[in-house]
Amino acid sequence: MTRPEGRLLLLAAAWLLLPGLAGAAASPPAVLEPYLALASSPQGRELLAGARRAMEDYFEGARPGEKAQLPRAAGGAPGWPGAPVGVFVSLTRGGATRACVGSATPLGGTLAETVGSLALQALQTDRRHPPVRRDELPESRIVIAFAGPGEAVQDPMAVQPAREGLLVVTPRGTAAFLPGEARTVSWALRQARRIGVLGPGEDATYLRFQVVTLAEPARAVEGSDAMP
């Protein structure tokens, strides 16, 4: 995930885990406990449904070449269950990430507004991929991830990528890798270099973090037995 601007984070690649606490950590940070409860609640399912509605509504009213507009606040929309945290919205298709974006700060007054904004941005602003087509949406799975606070580490090799996220911060931008996304830290660093965030011999700040995820049921892709 790159961060070309102060608020918006674009994921470099993603392999998101099933709903709940990603990885094998014994317990989430206190700030993520309300989100762990949300992941198994009706409100969590409403949040996923709202993200899909935002995408479907965009395609219903979009004209060729039109950019997605941020949704307006909706009465009764799910609020933040606790202190606001970083949020990612991903689309996966056939076991691979089709698009993913995130934000370290709220993009609206409610959690639903932030998720709705990111859902629309995911359709068009992941620079690694072309815009998502309308016909891809029914076969794509929506995953929402909530990121805990980062803990600075001097050596990125100390991060366990199967159970911890890795954040790479340089003057060029930010690259984030969710738990389970990178098989090795070396791979994550190569990706950070590939997208232009980490230069040769460049100083960087590295942070580890945990996430809580909620996801739609896996969807079959036509012509493939693969599942996200």
C-alpha positions in Angstrom: 0.0 0.0 0.0 1.5 3.3 -0.9 0.5 6.7 0.6 1.0 9.4 -2.0 -0.9 11.9 0.1 -1.3 12.4 3.9 -4.5 10.5 4.3 -5.0 8.0 1.6 -3.2 4.6 1.7 -3.0 2.4 -1.4 -2.2 -1.2 -0.8 0.8 -2.6 -2.6 -0.8 -6.1 -2.7 -2.9 -8.0 -0.3 -3.8 -11.5 0.9 -6.4 -10.9 3.5 -7.3 -13.5 6.2 -10.7 -14.6 7.3 -12.9 -12.6 9.7 -11.5 -12.0 13.2 -8.0 -11.3 14.5 -5.4 -11.9 11.7 -2.5 -14.1 12.6 -1.9 -16.1 15.8 -1.5 -13.4 18.4 -3.0 -14.3 21.7 -5.1 -11.2 22.0 -5.6 -8.0 20.1 -4.4 -4.5 21.2 -7.0 -2.9 23.4 -7.9 -0.4 20.6 -8.9 -3.4 18.4 -11.1 -5.2 20.9 -14.3 -3.3 19.8 -13.5 -4.2 16.2 -13.1 -7.8 17.0 -16.6 -7.8 18.5 -17.8 -5.9 15.4 -16.4 -8.6 13.1 -18.8 -11.2 14.4 -21.9 -8.9 14.9 -24.8 -8.0 12.7 -23.3 -4.5 12.5 -20.3 -6.0 10.8 -22.5 -7.6 8.2 -24.3 -4.3 7.7 -20.9 -2.6 7.1 -20.0 -5.1 4.4 -23.4 -4.8 2.8 -23.1 -1.0 2.8 -19.7 -1.3 1.0 -21.3 -3.4 -1.7 -24.3 -1.1 -2.0 -21.9 1.8 -2.5 -20.1 0.0 -5.3 -23.3 -1.2 -6.9 -24.9 2.2 -6.7 -21.9 3.7 -8.4 -22.1 1.4 -11.3 -25.8 1.9 -11.6 -25.4 5.6 -12.0 -21.9 6.0 -13.5 -21.3 7.4 -16.9 -18.2 6.3 -19.0 -15.1 7.8 -17.6 -16.9 9.3 -14.5 -15.0 9.3 -11.2 -16.7 7.8 -8.2 -18.3 10.4 -5.9 -18.0 10.0 -2.1 -21.3 8.9 -0.5 -23.3 11.3 1.6 -23.9 10.6 5.3 -26.7 8.2 5.9 -29.0 8.4 8.9 -28.5 5.5 11.3 -25.2 4.5 9.7 -22.9 2.3 11.9 -20.6 4.5 14.0 -17.1 3.8 15.2 -17.3 1.0 17.8 -14.3 2.5 19.6 -11.5 4.9 18.9 -11.1 5.3 15.1 -8.3 3.2 13.6 -6.9 2.7 10.1 -9.3 1.0 7.7 -8.7 -1.0 4.5 -11.2 -2.1 1.9 -10.3 -4.8 -0.5 -11.8 -6.7 -3.4 -10.5 -10.2 -3.9 -11.3 -12.4 -7.0 -10.3 -15.9 -7.6 -8.0 -15.9 -4.6 -6.1 -12.8 -5.7 -6.4 -9.1 -4.8 -8.3 -7.2 -7.4 -8.1 -3.8 -5.6 -7.3 -2.5 -2.2 -7.1 0.9 -0.6 -7.0 2.2 3.0 -6.9 5.3 5.2 -5.1 5.9 8.4 -7.7 8.6 9.4 -11.5 8.8 9.2 -12.9 9.9 5.8 -16.2 10.9 7.3 -18.1 11.2 10.6 -19.0 7.6 10.9 -17.3 4.3 10.2 -19.9 3.6 7.5 -18.9 6.8 5.7 -15.2 5.9 5.8 -15.9 2.4 4.5 -18.2 3.8 1.8 -15.6 6.3 0.7 -12.9 3.6 0.5 -15.3 1.2 -1.3 -15.7 3.7 -4.1 -12.0 4.5 -4.2 -11.2 0.8 -4.4 -13.0 0.7 -7.8 -10.7 3.3 -9.4 -7.7 4.4 -7.4 -5.5 1.3 -6.8 -2.6 2.3 -9.1 -1.4 -1.3 -9.5 -4.6 -2.3 -11.3 -6.9 -0.9 -13.9 -10.3 0.3 -12.7 -12.7 -2.5 -11.5 -15.3 -3.3 -14.2 -19.0 -3.7 -13.4 -19.0 -7.3 -14.5 -16.3 -8.2 -12.0 -18.2 -7.0 -8.9 -20.6 -10.0 -8.5 -17.6 -12.4 -8.5 -15.5 -10.2 -6.1 -15.4 -10.6 -2.4 -15.2 -7.5 -0.1 -12.9 -7.6 2.9 -12.6 -4.9 5.5 -9.6 -4.7 7.8 -9.0 -2.6 10.9 -5.4 -1.8 11.7 -4.0 -1.5 15.2 -1.3 1.0 16.2 2.1 0.6 14.8 5.1 -0.4 17.0 8.4 0.8 15.7 11.1 -1.8 15.0 14.7 -1.1 14.2 15.1 -4.3 12.1 12.2 -5.1 9.8 13.4 -8.7 9.8 12.1 -9.0 13.3 8.5 -8.8 12.0 6.7 -12.1 11.6 4.8 -11.5 8.3 2.4 -14.4 8.8 0.9 -12.8 12.0 2.0 -9.2 11.9 1.5 -6.3 9.5 4.5 -4.3 8.3 4.5 -0.6 7.6 7.4 1.0 5.6 7.6 4.8 5.9 10.0 7.0 3.9 9.9 10.5 2.5 8.7 9.0 -0.7 5.5 7.6 0.8 4.2 4.6 2.8 3.9 0.9 2.0 1.8 -1.4 4.2 1.6 -5.2 4.1 -1.2 -6.9 6.1 -0.6 -10.0 8.1 -0.4 -13.0 5.8 0.2 -10.9 2.7 3.9 -11.3 2.5 5.5 -14.7 3.0 8.8 -13.1 3.9 9.9 -9.6 4.9 12.4 -9.7 2.1 9.5 -10.0 -0.4 7.7 -7.1 1.3 10.8 -4.9 1.0 11.2 -5.8 -2.7 7.6 -4.7 -3.3 8.2 -1.5 -1.5 11.1 -0.8 -3.8 9.1 -1.8 -6.9 6.4 0.7 -6.2 9.0 3.5 -5.5 8.5 3.9 -1.8 11.8 2.5 -0.7 15.0 3.6 -2.6 18.4 1.8 -2.6 20.1 2.4 0.7 17.4 4.8 1.8 16.6 5.2 5.5 13.1 4.1 6.5 10.9 3.8 9.5 9.5 0.3 10.1 6.5 -0.5 12.2 4.6 -3.8 13.0 0.9 -3.9 13.5 -2.1 -6.2 14.0 -5.4 -6.2 12.1 -9.0 -7.4 12.6 -10.8 -8.4 9.5 -14.4 -9.0 8.4 -15.2 -10.5 5.0 -18.1 -11.6 2.8 -18.4 -15.3 2.1 -16.1 -16.6 -0.6 -17.5 -16.2 -4.1 -16.9 -18.6 -7.0 -15.4 -17.1 -10.1 -16.9 -18.3 -13.4 -14.6 -20.8 -15.1 -12.5 -21.3 -12.1 -12.6 -23.5 -9.0 -10.5 -21.0 -7.0 -11.9 -19.3 -4.0 -10.7 -16.1 -2.4 
